[in-house]
Amino acid sequence: MECFEVTGGTALTGRVRVTGAKNSALKLMAAALLAAGRTTIDEVPDILDVAIMSEVLRRLGCDVTYERHAVGGGGRLVVDVPDRPGTETDYDLVRRMRASISVLGPLVARCGSARVALPGGDAIGSRGLDMHISGLERLGATIESEHGFLVATAPRLEGTSIWLDFPSVGATENLVMAAVLAEGTTVIDNAAREPEIVDLCAMLTAMGAQIDGAGTSTITVDGVPGLQPVTYTTVPDRIVAGTWAIGAVMTRGDVVIERAVADHLTVALAKLSDAGAQVEPLPDGLRVAMDGRPRGVDVVTLPYPGFPTDLQPMAVALAAVSTGTALITENVFEGRFMFVNELVRLGASVRTDGHHAVVRGRERLSSAPVLATDIRAGAGLVLAGLVSDGVTEVQDVHHVDRGYPDFVEQLRGLGARIERVQRPD
């Protein structure tokens, strides 16, 4: 078992570079299935989820290679898609990563059928596939569930109007990828607006798709007969950038985050400013600095452009060492507060009630062994360890490896005292 040993008491200072967004790169890899030939995607993070998605594509008949860049934790990924890819994904891979469901839309659109194992992923609450299924059915697909697989068939997809009950990122992405090869026009209302949606639509447009309204709540797709492979660069990861920004504030440091897009973190950066931080957008990134102890600020998670649910664990950790009391409200995933018990082990004063958490700030936390329950909870616990007395051991760090490339190395580059160590299982 691998753990992080985090020694508190050091401010994060210096420069760190953000590579492409995990939540975008995985979907861009799936989108490559829509065109035979070689698609090249740059700034793909060197993380476990990318390795899993690469294997998913290989088992569909694609040739996938990855060349890591010298710095930054990213690299160039090449997907060579056959004229006729396979149509079945294996459970042993899909159960490890929810994003693998994103191959469903491209396979149905291009091949007319797909057999995709029901996915696993982080334990942060229920994330049903109802909107994926109902949207594809409106496009003309027939979908059944059998023996743990979704089986979809569609000799021909036809454009239609789709209303999403919730602006689901995954459903929006799957439906857009299916609609680009459907006959006629598809209109998706109440679509997700995240930068990762805009990124996917930009790559699809470069491949020859006709898409209007990306980044708004209504996306219109005019189907085309076929797409072509492209070379494309992934949007920078706003969640990783937000993690470093919050870490700078918690540790009272001064960090320049290269390639961070301030416009993708408007609400989060405003909260850090409210906490007393200096936030300075730069031509190719942003700078976050903090003098003294931060003030407690209330946070409400919402779909983009609201405060990201993926930054909520870091927001709770920040409130735990801020002055006063903060109310953190989780409106996206009901299981996001699972990690709070671990934060309490570090001495945090947190009381949860449904989708609310009341956090009373303390000057400093106290080290203890803690368990990462998901990607972002693991990162939040590491930040908490940086402001704790003594050495904090964070276990189950494979979760963090799924979302943060070179996590230990980048933190050490900012002055943090953190080691990856082996422990008996």
BALUMLO-386856 format. One record per residue (C-alpha): residue in one letter; x, y, z; chain. Coordinates in Angstrom, 3 decimals, padded with zeros to 6 digits, always signed. Example, Ala and Ser with C-alpha at 12.3 -4.5 7.8 and 13.67 -1.06 7.14 Angstrom:
# BALUMLO-386856
+------+----------+----------+----------+-----+
| type |       c1 |       c2 |       c3 | mol |
+------+----------+----------+----------+-----+
|    A | +012.300 | -004.500 | +007.800 |   A |
|    S | +013.670 | -001.060 | +007.140 |   A |
+------+----------+----------+----------+-----+
//
This chain:
# BALUMLO-386856
+------+----------+----------+----------+-----+
| type |       c1 |       c2 |       c3 | mol |
+------+----------+----------+----------+-----+
|    M | +000.000 | +000.000 | +000.000 |   A |
|    E | +001.352 | +003.411 | -000.947 |   A |
|    C | +000.826 | +006.413 | +001.342 |   A |
|    F | +001.734 | +010.066 | +001.431 |   A |
|    E | +003.660 | +011.279 | +004.460 |   A |
|    V | +002.962 | +015.004 | +004.772 |   A |
|    T | +004.920 | +017.155 | +007.217 |   A |
|    G | +003.132 | +020.381 | +008.061 |   A |
|    G | +004.472 | +023.866 | +008.652 |   A |
|    T | +005.800 | +024.939 | +005.231 |   A |
|    A | +004.186 | +027.563 | +002.981 |   A |
|    L | +003.731 | +026.727 | -000.698 |   A |
|    T | +005.831 | +029.116 | -002.774 |   A |
|    G | +007.114 | +029.168 | -006.344 |   A |
|    R | +005.755 | +028.177 | -009.729 |   A |
|    V | +003.762 | +025.148 | -010.829 |   A |
|    R | +002.540 | +024.232 | -014.314 |   A |
|    V | -000.941 | +022.878 | -015.009 |   A |
|    T | -001.329 | +020.366 | -017.823 |   A |
|    G | -004.530 | +019.370 | -019.637 |   A |
|    A | -007.756 | +018.671 | -017.779 |   A |
|    K | -008.419 | +015.079 | -016.778 |   A |
|    N | -012.161 | +015.612 | -017.214 |   A |
|    S | -011.591 | +016.807 | -020.768 |   A |
|    A | -008.767 | +014.555 | -021.974 |   A |
|    L | -010.697 | +011.350 | -021.261 |   A |
|    K | -013.642 | +012.543 | -023.368 |   A |
|    L | -011.363 | +013.743 | -026.177 |   A |
|    M | -009.895 | +010.246 | -026.259 |   A |
|    A | -013.409 | +008.805 | -026.606 |   A |
|    A | -014.218 | +011.325 | -029.344 |   A |
|    A | -011.298 | +010.004 | -031.382 |   A |
|    L | -013.449 | +006.895 | -032.029 |   A |
|    L | -015.654 | +009.007 | -034.293 |   A |
|    A | -013.056 | +009.123 | -037.093 |   A |
|    A | -010.854 | +006.430 | -038.603 |   A |
|    G | -007.165 | +007.326 | -038.662 |   A |
|    R | -004.691 | +008.987 | -036.339 |   A |
|    T | -005.869 | +011.600 | -033.836 |   A |
|    T | -003.223 | +013.369 | -031.745 |   A |
|    I | -004.138 | +014.974 | -028.411 |   A |
|    D | -001.560 | +017.150 | -026.660 |   A |
|    E | -001.251 | +018.144 | -022.983 |   A |
|    V | -002.831 | +014.890 | -021.828 |   A |
|    P | -002.087 | +014.391 | -018.105 |   A |
|    D | +000.083 | +011.446 | -017.137 |   A |
|    I | -002.411 | +009.914 | -014.695 |   A |
|    L | -003.912 | +006.523 | -013.984 |   A |
|    D | -007.304 | +007.328 | -015.572 |   A |
|    V | -005.627 | +008.116 | -018.900 |   A |
|    A | -003.835 | +004.758 | -018.769 |   A |
|    I | -007.160 | +003.015 | -018.103 |   A |
|    M | -008.931 | +004.831 | -020.954 |   A |
|    S | -005.998 | +004.018 | -023.244 |   A |
|    E | -006.505 | +000.331 | -022.487 |   A |
|    V | -010.256 | +000.671 | -023.114 |   A |
|    L | -009.466 | +002.052 | -026.578 |   A |
|    R | -006.870 | -000.637 | -027.260 |   A |
|    R | -009.402 | -003.364 | -026.530 |   A |
|    L | -011.689 | -001.655 | -029.047 |   A |
|    G | -008.973 | -002.202 | -031.666 |   A |
|    C | -007.186 | +001.156 | -031.490 |   A |
|    D | -003.436 | +001.638 | -031.340 |   A |
|    V | -002.662 | +004.073 | -028.505 |   A |
|    T | +000.749 | +005.572 | -027.732 |   A |
|    Y | +001.760 | +008.177 | -025.155 |   A |
|    E | +004.893 | +010.324 | -025.158 |   A |
|    R | +005.451 | +012.255 | -021.956 |   A |
|    H | +006.741 | +015.834 | -022.071 |   A |
|    A | +009.920 | +016.688 | -020.197 |   A |
|    V | +008.121 | +018.949 | -017.708 |   A |
|    G | +004.600 | +019.659 | -016.490 |   A |
|    G | +003.145 | +016.184 | -015.978 |   A |
|    G | +001.558 | +015.987 | -019.422 |   A |
|    G | +002.301 | +014.483 | -022.787 |   A |
|    R | +001.169 | +013.769 | -026.327 |   A |
|    L | -001.262 | +010.894 | -026.898 |   A |
|    V | -001.883 | +009.361 | -030.318 |   A |
|    V | -004.979 | +007.243 | -031.017 |   A |
|    D | -004.967 | +005.320 | -034.300 |   A |
|    V | -008.570 | +004.241 | -034.870 |   A |
|    P | -009.380 | +001.358 | -037.250 |   A |
|    D | -011.999 | +001.565 | -039.968 |   A |
|    R | -014.212 | -000.682 | -037.902 |   A |
|    P | -013.507 | -000.471 | -034.149 |   A |
|    G | -014.787 | -003.011 | -031.687 |   A |
|    T | -018.040 | -002.318 | -029.871 |   A |
|    E | -017.684 | -003.988 | -026.453 |   A |
|    T | -015.874 | -002.668 | -023.384 |   A |
|    D | -014.683 | -004.962 | -020.612 |   A |
|    Y | -016.022 | -004.753 | -017.080 |   A |
|    D | -012.580 | -005.130 | -015.497 |   A |
|    L | -011.612 | -001.724 | -016.953 |   A |
|    V | -014.910 | +000.141 | -016.927 |   A |
|    R | -015.563 | -000.605 | -013.250 |   A |
|    R | -012.415 | +001.353 | -012.370 |   A |
|    M | -013.386 | +004.622 | -014.043 |   A |
|    R | -016.768 | +006.173 | -014.707 |   A |
|    A | -015.562 | +008.254 | -017.657 |   A |
|    S | -015.319 | +005.074 | -019.744 |   A |
|    I | -019.088 | +005.317 | -020.320 |   A |
|    S | -018.251 | +008.164 | -022.714 |   A |
|    V | -017.406 | +005.640 | -025.441 |   A |
|    L | -021.112 | +004.723 | -025.637 |   A |
|    G | -022.193 | +007.708 | -027.738 |   A |
|    P | -019.338 | +007.528 | -030.277 |   A |
|    L | -019.677 | +003.765 | -030.759 |   A |
|    V | -023.436 | +003.898 | -031.309 |   A |
|    A | -023.060 | +006.810 | -033.740 |   A |
|    R | -020.215 | +005.332 | -035.756 |   A |
|    C | -020.821 | +001.579 | -035.550 |   A |
|    G | -024.566 | +001.360 | -034.954 |   A |
|    S | -024.130 | -000.712 | -031.805 |   A |
|    A | -022.283 | -000.852 | -028.498 |   A |
|    R | -022.060 | -003.129 | -025.485 |   A |
|    V | -020.614 | -001.132 | -022.600 |   A |
|    A | -020.187 | -002.408 | -019.047 |   A |
|    L | -021.887 | -000.315 | -016.385 |   A |
|    P | -019.171 | +001.927 | -014.903 |   A |
|    G | -017.635 | +002.374 | -011.489 |   A |
|    G | -015.615 | +005.363 | -010.252 |   A |
|    D | -015.405 | +007.558 | -007.175 |   A |
|    A | -017.626 | +006.921 | -004.163 |   A |
|    I | -019.142 | +010.405 | -004.032 |   A |
|    G | -022.827 | +009.612 | -004.498 |   A |
|    S | -025.295 | +008.301 | -007.042 |   A |
|    R | -024.673 | +009.295 | -010.643 |   A |
|    G | -027.241 | +007.442 | -012.705 |   A |
|    L | -027.140 | +006.967 | -016.458 |   A |
|    D | -030.822 | +007.736 | -017.023 |   A |
|    M | -030.150 | +010.921 | -018.990 |   A |
|    H | -027.525 | +009.190 | -021.158 |   A |
|    I | -029.987 | +006.418 | -021.964 |   A |
|    S | -033.107 | +008.515 | -022.509 |   A |
|    G | -031.188 | +010.969 | -024.710 |   A |
|    L | -029.777 | +008.223 | -026.920 |   A |
|    E | -033.228 | +006.645 | -027.142 |   A |
|    R | -034.649 | +009.966 | -028.363 |   A |
|    L | -031.932 | +009.929 | -031.043 |   A |
|    G | -033.259 | +006.550 | -032.168 |   A |
|    A | -031.172 | +004.023 | -030.265 |   A |
|    T | -032.622 | +000.961 | -028.574 |   A |
|    I | -030.944 | +000.326 | -025.218 |   A |
|    E | -031.294 | -002.632 | -022.896 |   A |
|    S | -029.492 | -003.646 | -019.726 |   A |
|    E | -028.285 | -007.221 | -019.473 |   A |
|    H | -025.776 | -008.967 | -017.217 |   A |
|    G | -024.153 | -005.677 | -016.102 |   A |
|    F | -023.885 | -004.243 | -019.608 |   A |
|    L | -025.733 | -001.528 | -021.516 |   A |
|    V | -026.495 | -002.884 | -024.968 |   A |
|    A | -027.327 | -000.209 | -027.540 |   A |
|    T | -028.308 | -000.632 | -031.168 |   A |
|    A | -029.098 | +002.062 | -033.699 |   A |
|    P | -028.947 | +001.366 | -037.438 |   A |
|    R | -029.421 | +005.106 | -037.868 |   A |
|    L | -029.530 | +008.026 | -035.433 |   A |
|    E | -031.820 | +010.928 | -036.212 |   A |
|    G | -031.681 | +014.466 | -034.876 |   A |
|    T | -034.190 | +015.392 | -032.185 |   A |
|    S | -034.846 | +017.720 | -029.269 |   A |
|    I | -033.520 | +016.623 | -025.871 |   A |
|    W | -034.166 | +018.194 | -022.480 |   A |
|    L | -031.838 | +017.219 | -019.645 |   A |
|    D | -033.413 | +017.149 | -016.181 |   A |
|    F | -030.040 | +018.265 | -014.782 |   A |
|    P | -027.084 | +019.846 | -016.647 |   A |
|    S | -025.112 | +016.605 | -016.507 |   A |
|    V | -021.605 | +016.896 | -017.936 |   A |
|    G | -021.365 | +013.218 | -018.868 |   A |
|    A | -024.781 | +013.073 | -020.515 |   A |
|    T | -024.143 | +016.268 | -022.463 |   A |
|    E | -020.845 | +014.906 | -023.751 |   A |
|    N | -022.239 | +011.507 | -024.729 |   A |
|    L | -025.221 | +013.020 | -026.524 |   A |
|    V | -023.153 | +015.600 | -028.413 |   A |
|    M | -020.767 | +012.866 | -029.596 |   A |
|    A | -023.698 | +010.766 | -030.769 |   A |
|    A | -025.497 | +013.692 | -032.430 |   A |
|    V | -022.563 | +014.792 | -034.603 |   A |
|    L | -023.128 | +011.792 | -036.915 |   A |
|    A | -026.938 | +011.694 | -036.656 |   A |
|    E | -029.106 | +012.703 | -039.588 |   A |
|    G | -030.623 | +016.145 | -039.141 |   A |
|    T | -030.449 | +018.603 | -036.268 |   A |
|    T | -030.263 | +017.843 | -032.548 |   A |
|    V | -030.991 | +020.452 | -029.896 |   A |
|    I | -029.864 | +019.722 | -026.317 |   A |
|    D | -031.509 | +022.003 | -023.751 |   A |
|    N | -030.300 | +022.472 | -020.171 |   A |
|    A | -026.895 | +021.285 | -021.360 |   A |
|    A | -023.832 | +021.461 | -019.139 |   A |
|    R | -021.704 | +024.575 | -019.675 |   A |
|    E | -018.328 | +023.511 | -018.267 |   A |
|    P | -015.079 | +024.468 | -020.055 |   A |
|    E | -014.559 | +020.752 | -020.686 |   A |
|    I | -017.789 | +020.720 | -022.739 |   A |
|    V | -016.511 | +023.679 | -024.759 |   A |
|    D | -013.207 | +021.846 | -025.234 |   A |
|    L | -014.895 | +018.688 | -026.528 |   A |
|    C | -017.084 | +020.676 | -028.913 |   A |
|    A | -014.031 | +022.572 | -030.179 |   A |
|    M | -012.232 | +019.321 | -031.003 |   A |
|    L | -015.338 | +017.862 | -032.661 |   A |
|    T | -015.692 | +021.035 | -034.726 |   A |
|    A | -012.056 | +020.727 | -035.799 |   A |
|    M | -012.910 | +017.163 | -036.887 |   A |
|    G | -015.683 | +018.534 | -039.125 |   A |
|    A | -018.717 | +018.560 | -036.818 |   A |
|    Q | -021.229 | +021.414 | -036.913 |   A |
|    I | -021.951 | +022.550 | -033.354 |   A |
|    D | -023.377 | +025.809 | -032.064 |   A |
|    G | -023.922 | +026.986 | -028.489 |   A |
|    A | -021.092 | +025.206 | -026.646 |   A |
|    G | -020.711 | +026.887 | -023.269 |   A |
|    T | -024.394 | +027.843 | -023.140 |   A |
|    S | -027.398 | +025.905 | -021.868 |   A |
|    T | -028.586 | +025.126 | -025.423 |   A |
|    I | -026.336 | +023.208 | -027.811 |   A |
|    T | -027.391 | +022.701 | -031.429 |   A |
|    V | -025.742 | +019.964 | -033.509 |   A |
|    D | -026.240 | +019.571 | -037.252 |   A |
|    G | -025.253 | +016.025 | -038.136 |   A |
|    V | -022.601 | +015.362 | -040.781 |   A |
|    P | -021.836 | +012.179 | -042.782 |   A |
|    G | -018.372 | +011.708 | -041.281 |   A |
|    L | -015.474 | +013.227 | -039.358 |   A |
|    Q | -011.704 | +013.370 | -039.830 |   A |
|    P | -008.888 | +012.818 | -037.322 |   A |
|    V | -007.165 | +015.933 | -035.977 |   A |
|    T | -004.377 | +017.249 | -033.778 |   A |
|    Y | -005.720 | +019.044 | -030.725 |   A |
|    T | -004.500 | +020.488 | -027.378 |   A |
|    T | -006.453 | +019.826 | -024.168 |   A |
|    V | -007.762 | +022.749 | -022.106 |   A |
|    P | -005.798 | +023.357 | -018.852 |   A |
|    D | -007.135 | +021.600 | -015.747 |   A |
|    R | -009.104 | +024.131 | -013.692 |   A |
|    I | -009.534 | +021.734 | -010.755 |   A |
|    V | -005.799 | +021.120 | -010.412 |   A |
|    A | -005.228 | +024.881 | -010.743 |   A |
|    G | -007.861 | +025.497 | -008.062 |   A |
|    T | -006.189 | +022.953 | -005.784 |   A |
|    W | -002.854 | +024.787 | -005.981 |   A |
|    A | -004.617 | +028.134 | -005.477 |   A |
|    I | -006.392 | +026.961 | -002.313 |   A |
|    G | -003.174 | +025.344 | -001.095 |   A |
|    A | -001.376 | +028.673 | -001.430 |   A |
|    V | -004.044 | +030.370 | +000.700 |   A |
|    M | -004.188 | +027.628 | +003.352 |   A |
|    T | -000.405 | +027.587 | +003.838 |   A |
|    R | -000.079 | +031.393 | +003.605 |   A |
|    G | +002.149 | +031.054 | +000.577 |   A |
|    D | +002.712 | +032.662 | -002.823 |   A |
|    V | +002.224 | +030.504 | -005.941 |   A |
|    V | +002.248 | +031.258 | -009.671 |   A |
|    I | +000.092 | +028.702 | -011.506 |   A |
|    E | +001.228 | +028.537 | -015.130 |   A |
|    R | -001.412 | +027.875 | -017.828 |   A |
|    A | -004.279 | +028.315 | -015.347 |   A |
|    V | -007.281 | +030.065 | -016.920 |   A |
|    A | -008.680 | +032.548 | -014.401 |   A |
|    D | -011.982 | +032.834 | -016.309 |   A |
|    H | -012.618 | +029.123 | -015.647 |   A |
|    L | -012.351 | +029.686 | -011.869 |   A |
|    T | -014.231 | +032.959 | -011.462 |   A |
|    V | -016.328 | +031.990 | -008.426 |   A |
|    A | -013.560 | +030.017 | -006.703 |   A |
|    L | -011.048 | +032.852 | -007.083 |   A |
|    A | -013.622 | +035.366 | -005.838 |   A |
|    K | -014.020 | +033.247 | -002.688 |   A |
|    L | -010.254 | +033.253 | -002.178 |   A |
|    S | -010.236 | +037.034 | -002.547 |   A |
|    D | -013.017 | +037.214 | +000.037 |   A |
|    A | -010.821 | +035.109 | +002.318 |   A |
|    G | -008.144 | +037.785 | +002.084 |   A |
|    A | -005.908 | +036.375 | -000.641 |   A |
|    Q | -004.222 | +038.360 | -003.372 |   A |
|    V | -005.370 | +036.938 | -006.720 |   A |
|    E | -003.600 | +038.262 | -009.806 |   A |
|    P | -004.401 | +037.043 | -013.342 |   A |
|    L | -001.281 | +036.772 | -015.507 |   A |
|    P | -000.865 | +036.541 | -019.316 |   A |
|    D | -000.358 | +032.758 | -019.062 |   A |
|    G | -001.734 | +031.827 | -015.659 |   A |
|    L | -002.420 | +033.436 | -012.310 |   A |
|    R | -000.750 | +034.245 | -009.005 |   A |
|    V | -002.284 | +033.571 | -005.596 |   A |
|    A | -000.669 | +034.869 | -002.414 |   A |
|    M | -001.782 | +035.054 | +001.210 |   A |
|    D | -000.460 | +037.014 | +004.174 |   A |
|    G | -001.803 | +035.960 | +007.548 |   A |
|    R | -004.664 | +033.667 | +008.409 |   A |
|    P | -007.546 | +033.483 | +005.884 |   A |
|    R | -011.087 | +034.527 | +006.738 |   A |
|    G | -013.858 | +031.940 | +006.706 |   A |
|    V | -016.124 | +032.179 | +003.636 |   A |
|    D | -019.358 | +030.377 | +002.800 |   A |
|    V | -019.348 | +028.174 | -000.304 |   A |
|    V | -022.219 | +026.706 | -002.332 |   A |
|    T | -021.362 | +024.148 | -005.030 |   A |
|    L | -023.318 | +024.377 | -008.271 |   A |
|    P | -022.925 | +023.313 | -011.902 |   A |
|    Y | -020.618 | +025.572 | -013.900 |   A |
|    P | -020.204 | +028.544 | -013.721 |   A |
|    G | -020.841 | +028.008 | -009.987 |   A |
|    F | -018.294 | +026.827 | -007.435 |   A |
|    P | -017.019 | +023.404 | -008.616 |   A |
|    T | -018.046 | +020.380 | -006.563 |   A |
|    D | -014.569 | +018.964 | -007.283 |   A |
|    L | -013.060 | +021.785 | -005.200 |   A |
|    Q | -015.443 | +021.332 | -002.277 |   A |
|    P | -013.107 | +019.137 | -000.181 |   A |
|    M | -010.406 | +021.801 | -000.502 |   A |
|    A | -012.940 | +024.475 | +000.462 |   A |
|    V | -013.798 | +022.545 | +003.636 |   A |
|    A | -010.095 | +022.126 | +004.439 |   A |
|    L | -009.569 | +025.871 | +003.909 |   A |
|    A | -012.465 | +026.726 | +006.212 |   A |
|    A | -011.008 | +024.379 | +008.851 |   A |
|    V | -007.990 | +026.699 | +009.314 |   A |
|    S | -009.724 | +030.028 | +008.663 |   A |
|    T | -011.055 | +032.536 | +011.170 |   A |
|    G | -014.713 | +032.350 | +012.132 |   A |
|    T | -017.323 | +029.891 | +010.905 |   A |
|    A | -018.102 | +028.899 | +007.306 |   A |
|    L | -021.111 | +027.108 | +005.828 |   A |
|    I | -020.297 | +024.747 | +002.947 |   A |
|    T | -023.314 | +023.588 | +000.919 |   A |
|    E | -023.023 | +020.646 | -001.504 |   A |
|    N | -025.669 | +020.668 | -004.249 |   A |
|    V | -024.156 | +018.294 | -006.823 |   A |
|    F | -023.022 | +014.998 | -005.225 |   A |
|    E | -024.616 | +013.851 | -001.979 |   A |
|    G | -021.606 | +011.723 | -001.057 |   A |
|    R | -019.008 | +014.486 | -001.173 |   A |
|    F | -018.956 | +014.846 | +002.629 |   A |
|    M | -017.778 | +011.259 | +003.130 |   A |
|    F | -014.245 | +012.535 | +003.706 |   A |
|    V | -015.272 | +014.883 | +006.538 |   A |
|    N | -014.756 | +012.179 | +009.168 |   A |
|    E | -011.145 | +011.921 | +007.992 |   A |
|    L | -010.688 | +015.688 | +008.246 |   A |
|    V | -012.100 | +015.577 | +011.784 |   A |
|    R | -009.362 | +013.075 | +012.633 |   A |
|    L | -006.948 | +015.923 | +011.891 |   A |
|    G | -008.662 | +018.069 | +014.503 |   A |
|    A | -011.021 | +019.988 | +012.208 |   A |
|    S | -014.304 | +021.180 | +013.713 |   A |
|    V | -016.907 | +020.140 | +011.133 |   A |
|    R | -020.547 | +019.276 | +011.644 |   A |
|    T | -022.603 | +017.988 | +008.718 |   A |
|    D | -026.365 | +018.042 | +008.294 |   A |
|    G | -027.631 | +016.677 | +004.996 |   A |
|    H | -025.946 | +018.660 | +002.245 |   A |
|    H | -024.581 | +021.324 | +004.613 |   A |
|    A | -021.349 | +021.410 | +006.599 |   A |
|    V | -020.674 | +023.940 | +009.332 |   A |
|    V | -016.925 | +024.460 | +009.764 |   A |
|    R | -015.430 | +026.328 | +012.718 |   A |
|    G | -011.901 | +027.365 | +011.905 |   A |
|    R | -008.877 | +026.571 | +014.033 |   A |
|    E | -005.411 | +028.063 | +013.979 |   A |
|    R | -003.819 | +024.715 | +013.163 |   A |
|    L | -004.748 | +021.066 | +012.680 |   A |
|    S | -003.225 | +017.973 | +014.261 |   A |
|    S | -001.563 | +015.157 | +012.317 |   A |
|    A | -003.106 | +011.674 | +012.141 |   A |
|    P | -003.478 | +008.737 | +009.714 |   A |
|    V | -006.321 | +009.444 | +007.270 |   A |
|    L | -007.911 | +007.690 | +004.307 |   A |
|    A | -008.501 | +009.207 | +000.861 |   A |
|    T | -012.039 | +008.268 | -000.230 |   A |
|    D | -011.831 | +009.779 | -003.725 |   A |
|    I | -009.547 | +011.872 | -005.937 |   A |
|    R | -010.438 | +015.306 | -004.584 |   A |
|    A | -010.846 | +014.193 | -000.971 |   A |
|    G | -007.295 | +012.833 | -001.121 |   A |
|    A | -005.950 | +016.138 | -002.393 |   A |
|    G | -007.917 | +018.033 | +000.261 |   A |
|    L | -006.493 | +015.846 | +003.026 |   A |
|    V | -002.964 | +016.447 | +001.773 |   A |
|    L | -003.545 | +020.214 | +001.905 |   A |
|    A | -004.882 | +019.772 | +005.428 |   A |
|    G | -001.738 | +017.828 | +006.300 |   A |
|    L | +000.360 | +020.791 | +005.151 |   A |
|    V | -001.214 | +022.924 | +007.909 |   A |
|    S | -001.112 | +020.238 | +010.622 |   A |
|    D | +001.378 | +019.693 | +013.421 |   A |
|    G | +003.683 | +016.743 | +012.849 |   A |
|    V | +003.406 | +014.134 | +010.087 |   A |
|    T | +000.082 | +013.192 | +008.484 |   A |
|    E | -000.193 | +009.851 | +006.692 |   A |
|    V | -002.691 | +009.840 | +003.817 |   A |
|    Q | -003.634 | +006.315 | +002.741 |   A |
|    D | -005.258 | +004.954 | -000.461 |   A |
|    V | -003.367 | +007.484 | -002.573 |   A |
|    H | -004.196 | +005.599 | -005.771 |   A |
|    H | -007.270 | +007.823 | -005.840 |   A |
|    V | -005.097 | +010.940 | -006.049 |   A |
|    D | -003.005 | +009.346 | -008.802 |   A |
|    R | -006.156 | +009.181 | -010.928 |   A |
|    G | -006.428 | +012.959 | -011.107 |   A |
|    Y | -003.116 | +014.670 | -010.335 |   A |
|    P | +000.023 | +014.078 | -012.435 |   A |
|    D | +003.325 | +014.249 | -010.529 |   A |
|    F | +001.410 | +015.221 | -007.384 |   A |
|    V | +004.254 | +014.666 | -004.938 |   A |
|    E | +006.886 | +016.145 | -007.247 |   A |
|    Q | +004.868 | +019.285 | -007.928 |   A |
|    L | +004.152 | +019.844 | -004.234 |   A |
|    R | +007.816 | +019.355 | -003.384 |   A |
|    G | +008.685 | +021.851 | -006.097 |   A |
|    L | +006.567 | +024.365 | -004.166 |   A |
|    G | +008.443 | +023.646 | -000.970 |   A |
|    A | +006.085 | +021.124 | +000.623 |   A |
|    R | +007.536 | +018.303 | +002.701 |   A |
|    I | +005.797 | +015.223 | +001.312 |   A |
|    E | +006.999 | +011.715 | +000.559 |   A |
|    R | +005.417 | +008.702 | -001.126 |   A |
|    V | +006.109 | +005.651 | +001.021 |   A |
|    Q | +005.269 | +001.951 | +000.996 |   A |
|    R | +003.312 | +000.389 | +003.865 |   A |
|    P | +002.277 | -003.219 | +004.467 |   A |
|    D | -001.194 | -003.761 | +003.006 |   A |
+------+----------+----------+----------+-----+
//
